[in-house]
Amino acid sequence: MQAQVSAVLLAAGSSTRMGLIKQLLPLSDGPVINYCLRNIIASGIKDIVVVLGKNSPELLDALHGFPVLVAFNTAPQSEMADSVRTGLGHIQASSTGVLLCLSDQPLVSVETFKSLKQLHRDYPDKILIPVCNGKKGHPTLFPAGILHEIVPDLTLRQIITRDPGRVKYQYISDEGTILDMDTMEDYRTVLEKSYGMDQPAP
């Protein structure tokens, strides 16, 4: 069977620590969420699901024109795993693996997405986790055979740790995999790191 990787971009968080919708903060020539999507698309991934919260009209507007499917996590006070389950319910049945991407980590490079896709072809049954500077990062790639384990009573961390033998860590130099945006200071760091970087493909 030919490998086919889908992507689920999680953007349903309330951004309480930031105090505003962080996915709409400007980065390069558009909002953060667009930067994320451009890099995912530029890596050759065609099946992309974006998970939004129930009150996300501004984010929905920002997605206009992008070749993505939008799903909504309407559960109040939900966890990230709830958004993951929402997104997985909309991926193509032919997917052999799914990249779980965070919309507050916009600097993940096109090459990182490509390398994880290639690694999935080489290790189709492994959970793939990037590691940079000794820190585990995102996106994480889950093989299709494990997706059924993402049920309400298990967190993603529990799924990963329950069987260490099926996890493969990919050591890379892409700081984008560990740079998230929980605060304005984090956002300023992302802006500084983005200067001089290759811009995402249009």
N, C-alpha and C positions, 0 to 999 in steps of 0.2 A: 504493500500500500504506500502511495506517495504521501510524504509529509505535507500537511497543510496547517499552518499556524494562524490562529485567530488572535485578536487582541480585545481585551475588555479594559476600557479606561474609566477609572472610578472617579466620579466628580459629584458625589451626592453629599459630601460632608458639609457641615454647617459653618465652617471657618470661624468658630467662636474665639479661638486664640488670636486670630488675625483681626477680627472685628469688622471685616468686609469680605466680599466674595473674592478670594485670592486667585481663582482661576481667570478672573477678568482683569487682573493687574496687567499693565502693559509690559511686553517683552518683545524686543525687536520691532516688527511692524504690525503687531496685533496683540491680542490678549494671550495670557499664559496657556490657556487650553488649546488655542490654535497652534501654538508652538509645539505643544505635545503631539498633536494630531499630524502635523506636517512631517515630523520625524518618523512617526509610526508608518505613515503612508509612503514616505520616501524609502523605507526599508523593504517595500514590496508586499506588505501585509494588506490584504484586500477586505477581509471580513473583520470589521471593527464595530464594537458595541460600546456606546458611551452611556454610563449610568448616571442619571441626575436625580436630585431630590425632588420632592413633590412641588416645591415652590421655586422653580428655576427658570423663569421666563427670560431673564437676561442671558443666562448660559445657553438656553435653547436658541436664542437669536444668534449667538456667537458661532453656533454650529452650522448655520445656514450655508449651503453650498459644499459642505464636506460630505464625502461618500461614506457616511456612517449610519448605523441604526441606533436610535435613542431609546433607552429603556428607563423606567422610573422606579426608584425605590421609595415607596410611599410609607414605609413603616416608621413611626415616630421613635426617636431615640435609638435608632438601629446601629448595629455594629458594621464594620467594614465587610465582614463575611456575608451580611445580608445583601449588600450591594453586589458582592461577587456572585452570590446565588442568582440575583436578579439578572445580571449580565450573562451568566452561563446559560440561562434559559432562552437566550436569543441568538446564540452563536450557531453557525452552520453545523449540521449533523455530521458533515464530512471532516470536521476539524480533528486533527490528531494531537494537537496541543494548543494551549491557550496562555498567552502572556497577560498577566494581571498587572496593569500599569496604573500609576498614581498621577493624578492631574496636578499635584503640587510638587512634582519632580520633573520639571520641563526640560532639563538639560541632558537627559539620557540621549546619547548620540545615535545617529542612524546606524553606525557601525556596530554598536552594542546590540541593537535589535537584530541586525543581520547575523551577528555571531551567535546569538542565542537560537535563532532559527536554524542555523547550520548545526549547532550542537544538538538540537532536538533531532535532526536527521540521523546524527551519529549515535545518539543515546535516546531513542524514542520512548523509553519507559522510565526515564529519570525526571525528578523534579529538579529544575535548573535554577540556581540562585547566584547572581553576580556578587563578587566580593571585591571591594576596593579599599585600599589602605587599612586592611584588616577588619573592615566593617561589612556586614551583610547588607545588600541593597535590593533595589527593585529595578526593573520588573522581574517577577518570578514566573517561570514557565512551568505549567502543570500539564502532564500528558493526559490525554482523554481518558485513559483507563483509570485515573485516580479521581476524576471530577465528581463521580458519584459519591465520594466520601465527604464532599463539602455539604454537610447537612447541618440543620440548626443547632445540634448539640455539640458540634466540634468547631473550634477556631482553626484558622489557617495554620497557626503556629503548632497546634496539636497534630494536625495532619502531617506537617513536615517532620515533627520530632518523633512520631510514633514508629517510624521505620527509617532510621538514618541511612540504611544501606541503599535506599532508592533515591537519595539526594546527591546531586553532584554540584559542587561549588566551582564557579568559573571566575578565576582571578583576572581582573581587568584593571585598566588605568583610568576608566571613565568615572570622574568624580560626580557626574550627573546622576549616577545610580544611588548616591548616598546624600545628595543635597536636596532636602525637602524645604518647604516654605510654611512653617507654622507661625512665624512671627514676621514683623516688618524687617527686623534685622536679618532674618533668613532671606527675605526677598531681596534686600540690598546686596547680600552675598551672591545670590543668583544673578543679579544684574551685573555685578562686577565680573563674575566668572564668564558671563555671556559675551562680554566685550572682546572682540578679536577672534571669537570662535567662528567656525564656518556656520553660516546661517542655514536653517532648514530649507529643504527644497520647496519651491512654490507649489 
